[in-house]
Amino acid sequence: MQIDIGSCSLTLAQPRSLLAIPGNTGSKVWDAGVIVAKALEHAAGSGSVLDVGGKVVLEVGAGCGLLAIAAAILGASRVIATDMRDMLPILRRNIGTNCRGTTGDAVFVDDLTWGQPFSVQLLQKLKLGVDIVIATDCIFNEFLVPPFIQSLVDIAVISGRPDCRLFVANELRSSDVTFEFLKQSLKFFELEEVPRQLLHPAFYPLCGFIFYRLRLRRRQES
């Protein structure tokens, strides 16, 4: 797959053979990822909540790495790209290919299985603080939602930054999955839709997708 971000033309390998692994959807660049990547591009230098310039950005369920690579190209000070262990080789490959000569040295890759303990290396990175957390097209089944939300809570709490910005975008494939996401999210977060004016003009109006900013409720921060 090829996509332009900023002044860079990215080439992302998509090993479809990995899609045969049960529960693995990360080897494809899904539409919500493209929408958010172009929104980050649109926000570059604007100072809006989606402007990653100078920020520490963490991508949950990075898959082929589009959002992590886009954040690095658009000036993030450090990027943490996470996914299941099976996805890390292609994630590292795409980052190495597309971040060469830019900010590739500032992109950290680690295993993160939702609901499971973080690695020592990832914990160390989180404790240094995270400004922006992004997850796109991560939840395809209802049973994935609770561990996914728990990992977002853990990231926000460990990071310790009260102004940490969490964004979740997902295609509206199933009303049951969307309802479960909203139900579980509201236990821990306040939700607000990302203003449509922050989207790239090519994707406005946004139809068939949700795109929320999540704010950790105060009782979870204590």
N, C-alpha and C positions, 0 to 999 in steps of 0.2 A: 504494500500500500504506500502511496505517496501523498503527502499533504504539505502545504506551505504554512509555516509559522514564522511571523516576522519576516526577516530577509532570508530565512533558511528553508530549503526544500528537504523534507524528511522522507526517508525510505524505511519503512517498518516491515520487518519479516513477520509473517503470520503462519506459524507451523500448524496447519489444520489438523495434523495427525494427533495433536494433543487434545483436540476436542473429543476424541474417542475415549479419553479418560473420564470415568464417571465424576460428575461434579466440576469438571474443569471447563470453564468458559473463557479463560484468560488469553487464549491464543488467537483471538480475533479482536480487531479494533471495532468496538460497537459505536453506534451513532451518538449516544450520549457523551462519550469521550471526545468525539469530534466537536460537538456543540460547545462543550466546556473549554476545550483547547482554544477554539476560536474566540470564546468569550475572554479568556485570559489574554489573548493577543489584542483584542479590542480594548481591554482595560490597561494595557501597558503604558506606564507613565502618567496615568490619570489620577492616581491617588485613591481610587475607589477600592471597595472591599475585595475586588478581584485582581487588583494590581499586585503581582508577586515580586516586583522589583525590590531587592534588598531583604526579602523575607525568607524564613525557613519554611519550606513546604514539604509536607508528607503526603504521599499518595497511598491510599489503601486499595488493595486489589489492582495493582498497577498493570497487570497483564503484559501487553506488548510494550508498555512504557510511554505511550503518547503524552499523557499529562505530565509525567516526571520530566521528560525531555523538553516539552514546551516550557515548563517552569524554569528549567535551567537556561534555555535559550533566551527567555524573556527577562533574565536578570535576577532570579532568586539567588540569595547568598549561599544557600545549601538546600539540597533536595534529598529526601529519603523516600525511596521507592520500595514498597513491600508487596509480597504476594506469597502464595504457597510455594513450597520448595521446588515442585516440578516446573514452575514457571520461571525460576531464577535464571537459568541459562539463556533463554531467549530475551529476557528482560535485560540482562547484562550485555548481550550481543547488540541489541538495538540502541542501548545507551552508548555503548562504545562506538558504534557506527555514526550516530547522529550528534553526539556531544563532543566529538574530537575537535580540538582547537577552540572550544568555547569554554564551558564550565564543567566539563566532564569529571574533573577531579573533585568537584563539590557534590557529586551525586553518589549517594550511599545506597546499596541494595541489601535487603535482608528478608529472611523468611518471616512471615506473619500468618499464622492460621488463626482465624477469628475465634475468640473465646479461650484461646490457649495462652500460657505464659509467654511473655516476650523474651527474646534472647538477651543475653548480657549486653551484647553490642548495641542492640536496638534500645534497650533501657538507658544506656549511657547517652545515646543520641537524644532520646526523648527528654531526659533530665536537663539537657542544655536548653530546652525550650523549642516549641513549634508555634509558628505564627498562623499557618494555613494548612488545613487538612482537607483533602479532596478525595471523593469516592464516586466513581461513575459506573453505572450498569453493573453493580456488584451483586444485586439480590434478584435471583431468578426464581427462587422457591421460598415458601413461607418459613421452612425450618432453618433457613440461613439467617433470618432476620435477627433473632435474639443474640447469637454470638457476634454478629456484625455490629449491632448497637453496643454490646458490651465492650467490644474492642475500641469503638469510638469514645466511649466514656473513659476507658482506661487511658487512652492516649491523651485526652484533654486533661484528666486529673494529674497524670504523671508529668505532663509538660509544665503544668503549674502557671500557665499564662491566662489570666482571666479574660483577655481580649482575643484568645485563640479563635480563629474563624474556621468553622467546619462547614463543608458544602457537600451535599449529596444530590446527584442527578441520576435519574433512572427512566428508562422507557416504560410506558404504561402498557405492559404486556398482560397483566393479571390484576383484576380489582382486589382479589384476595391478598396478593402479595403487597399491593399498595396499602391496603387497610392495615395489614400486620405491621408494615413499616411505620405508619403513622401512629398506631397504637403503642408500639414498643418505644418509639422515639420520644413520644410525649411523656413517658415515665421519667425521663432524664433530661430532656432538652425542651427549650422553647423553639418553635419552628416559624420561619417566615419565608415566603417565596422570594427568590432572587428577583429584583426588579427587572422587568423585561428590557428596559433601556440599557441594561448592562450587557445584554447579549450582543453578539456580532450581528450587524444588520442582515446578513444573509440568512440568519436563523430566527428572524422576528416576523410574525408572531410565532412563539414556540407551541407546537401542537403535538400531542401524543407523548409528552415527557413531563416529569416533575423535576424541579430544580430548587432545592431548599437550602437555606442557611440554618444551621443548628447552633443554639446557644445553651451551654450547660447550665442547668438550674443551680441556684446557689447552694442548695442543700447537698449537691453532689460535689461541690468544690471544697467543702469543709473537711 
